Amino acid sequence: MTIPIKIISNEPEQEEMFSITLEARKTLDGKIMIFDHKRIDIVIDLENRKIVTFPKDEINDETYFYQSRYLEYLAKKGVIIPESIQSGNVYASLQGTYPEAKNENLDSSEIVLLSTFKFIEKENPLFETEDWIDQEIEDYLVDPSDEDSTSHEDAIDTHKSKKGSINPYRIRKYLTGYGLFE
């Protein structure tokens, strides 16, 4: 969904219009749901001037971190009221409210959308890095290099001298019963 935003500067001849593109939907009651963030979903209630964040798929340690980071980003930019940040009435949701703009030429909802777009743009390199690290770990475990792996024949030859399940020379007394001294 492309959302046109009109930015007005102090000088009337420098009025500028541009658009941002977000993966968003509008609900039946007029709220905007944004799905661009990888870990959280963002709902902007235009009527009540409220922003609510929800975990995307699963709730884990990172979910609250991303929700809090988003709302703190908006608070530092002066978009939302810092003391309004609180947990929502839905489990694992976090919410905050934004004020009406004092300048009648500005639409506070458009400022929230623009700030959300900038936050998501700022977060994308972090997610790309996480995906790259996850892929590297998976490649290392699934397809190890020759240096990090052993052939099946070498493993069989190494264990031929210790065939059987129990070592007959192992004495189970004191610390040796725990396998500390072999």
Steps between C-alpha positions, in 0.01 A plus 500: 500500500651831396431784738549856370643737761517875462790667681462872557795716596488850651533655156188455285690469170686190627196281547600147413295188424639148501373151569617204706424136436406275788350154514182620667126444514215714616248335732124545482507754782779707338811376682820445302683169554867496393670165437844610370693436822637148528421441869199719584176624345405864549143629519436874481159610627440829321180584687638456855859601402641176642780269381487133604771241426449124496743207465498364147524120529635396835560666831861477613764712674551716192135597453480749786841638402380592150168639622670714761767611256237617251300697755816650654612605151169680450527660845854627431383648169217679684227311318335328798453600861776317695292449815222335298709191419344204679393142450181451306183315589606213270767259625854602395390827341659838566337832422543875504300806401594792281372855538314713250740729313499863614575614146175476303699439179637171635310175530627307803396166346721565199792584729445167684496311168814675377683435830391135490631469144836650602523265801435194284758621246750538784426147631533318163884470505476336843260237366712441191801438725300261720384307192856483367632368836221241520578385144874476574434289812265274307753459217774420752288228664337353188792517258827528696832550326753215470699657782200489737378150417615139519431232245293201605790255444735700725247493782457122468878441503541716810246300700597146386731455798217583743224277366223427747294715724678481837868552561611193709792688657292784633484509879194672642621652824477850627563752221563240230132405509421836352741460212742764625805274484532248221 
